Amino acid sequence: MITRKRLAAGACALLAVLTAGAALPAPAAADETADRPAPQVELVLDVSGSMRTKDIDGGTRMAAAKQAFNEVLDATPEDVELGIRTLGAEYPGDDRKTGCKDTEQLYPVGPLDRTEAKTAVATLVPTGWTPIGPALQAAAGDFGDGEGGSRRIVLISDGEDTCQPLDPCEVAREIAARGIGLTIDTLGLVPSTKLRQQLSCIAEATGGTYTSVEHTDELTDRVNELVDRAADPVVTPVAVEGAGTCAKAPGLESGLYTDRVGFAQDRWYRVDVPAGQELRVSASVSADRAVDPGYGVLLRAVTTHGREIVRGEATGTGRTDVVSTGLRYPKAEADGDDDAKPAAETVCVQVSHSFSAASGVQSTPGLPLELTVDVVARRAAGTRVVLCHSTRTIVDR
């Protein structure tokens, strides 16, 4: 669960630090991807009656979704297998039991016939209920039994689930617990607090992202980005065991790491940062068991003498499964004209959290921790840096 979240965030960090004249990396050689299973994406679209509402660029929410889908289908990479599932598209009546079964696969996950998929989308008419939980349950089974390739559900909805007590957030947690490597990203078409909370919880349960969109072009761009992300290569994190003090901490290089951090415990790591380089670190702590509501994560960079350099903080609630934060420390160029290569500065990185186990819940082992470390060339003036943490995007200019 937490790994998939940070893979997404890591990709964002790597792609977003660009200068006007920066060269793009060379495409992967054919033999590097030939044997990789095809990435799979299923777009799950809310076709409930509320999608008739006219509040997106002068048209209905359904019209905006159809336009976005057509553009996404045109732009889908050839190596991505794509499917489409609907919810609330068939039953217009008042019977709750029937309305909560209203989900169907409009186009199967597999090689994409763009014309056929567009034709299927064109027939959709806003109709019924909003059975998000049942739709996610069904969508999880739409990918078959194959292993190895990335799997992603992109859920687009304008309202909360209407089929309680089947909680869609609990459905997402159950999907994550299967260990099938399925990420759910969510997009909300209405700036509603309750909708944001529900869709955020669904996304975070599987390491996905939540985005609120209010314009057609925003919807198109975000779905395109998520479909493209499915084709990104999978990165396997390296297991590491942090120490209780900086002096005993393991040394890390740029990479993706996993660890466990106990309740009321700190984890320390050491990173060497050469002059003129920049240290970027992000940390995510996952609540893989019942915890008390109200908690946070603290990430600090300090000198070996204990002086704090910079910190990052984030908080969560009982409806949030993963809390993530990050920091950045640019190391200045060495002074003087000495040709000798200046020694790198050793920076101590500390991760701590304020999670507490709920009554009767075992406190060991510690909570899953994922750490992304990058030591890169220091950014030039005017460079645009984007750090992605959980469902938030922080832009620094």
Steps between C-alpha positions, in 0.01 A plus 500: 500500500749761609747394231263584222439844644865591507566360154249750372651780705854401401407518134357846558818620669723364225295647215416838649848644560566640156683796352421658166795342326506168681546196281243223519618149582541258215212256452545152641657248269260247349647207689441676833120492468429216258436243772321730744128422547273763349385765749123498550261784580125501555311829493198481734245771417209620710192520273251573778216749454697789652739491204229693309587811703626788284790650692816411307601755235136572419411136434401192694741295706425208268594704191829597664573135587421384145725764346780411741460129427521555124823696535644247745416211267681678217808553718519160671846344439500196275646276770223577753201268522194706587144424608192699603246423775192703588293543813141627509457479123200268466243507783287820537267371772473541877575146616822522699590133465475514122670840474799377701561221248516745210857465377623344179814472294445716195828405330724211616855558620725405210650630174321823414273543200459877523199521269312226682574650840391848391176361358425329830562820697279703262196290597515588870214699656492612867250271667511358849667441834866538606618149599870579536574210737339232277670649193843483661439140609411407144782702346759320711398180323520648151877460472519120489757283675816620326791622715786740461349795313374817664126526560312823552137600551411863427167583667315814388197604703292804587342366817533282806413132498126439549528132590602505865562308722743362239771762564705558180800591714481160670467340155821678396677380814390143430632529144833628633517212749482246216850601392409501130687823426190701408506878542181707506518866402191716549374821342217709643290722272346701784691705764321326786666430835317169550579385147865596543523307826349186351699506176822586686451206732444263206815621327722499806394147595670368185781753468319704237426870467192720526446803275217752493425627149255770393581538129503264204863563412604428860314169488658406168851589611474315830358179353763506226770539764370203699472277192857592403616431856376142472766443235784618725744225599449345844770579756575253780585670830803389702447381857705696754503521879532847643673559832393662823767771472676688223840362603390143434284573196554313170627700204259538208550599139235615252228238488174364639508332842261320736522466876273473804473764769354409836255698709679774695816422301733700274687367198833655396691480171812673364545648153816662358424821307787642289538874457280634222261206532148492641351245737132414454333258736140388531356268763166317525371315805210261451238401759479127429285440810237685705643821645360784707378800298722804468867439418792639307838434344814709555801487266816689605844557350764590761876531513711235671525745791121507542417836341176488303537599134146457366184305579177378345176422683160352414190398694218254448177368649337164558384503134852529363713188457826663392663824611784638287731797516828614348792739527768653280849616599723672239867482597686815396804490273837499678669839544845583367701399198635177643495234228471224758162334505316619813392238748132411503290603797343212690134579566301306759141430402250430776148355455254503789123478533218545749289197410367307801356150488129471573393316814573128479709533182849349495770765482768282338642487243529870422303679233615475135729786403607587149783741431599656169847657485635707212835682488500703181658805341389813681216674318575818310307825548160484333483122505155364576491237773197288577489273805208257515390368839187292533218698339674838525719672241735772622644730237813702577624755249 
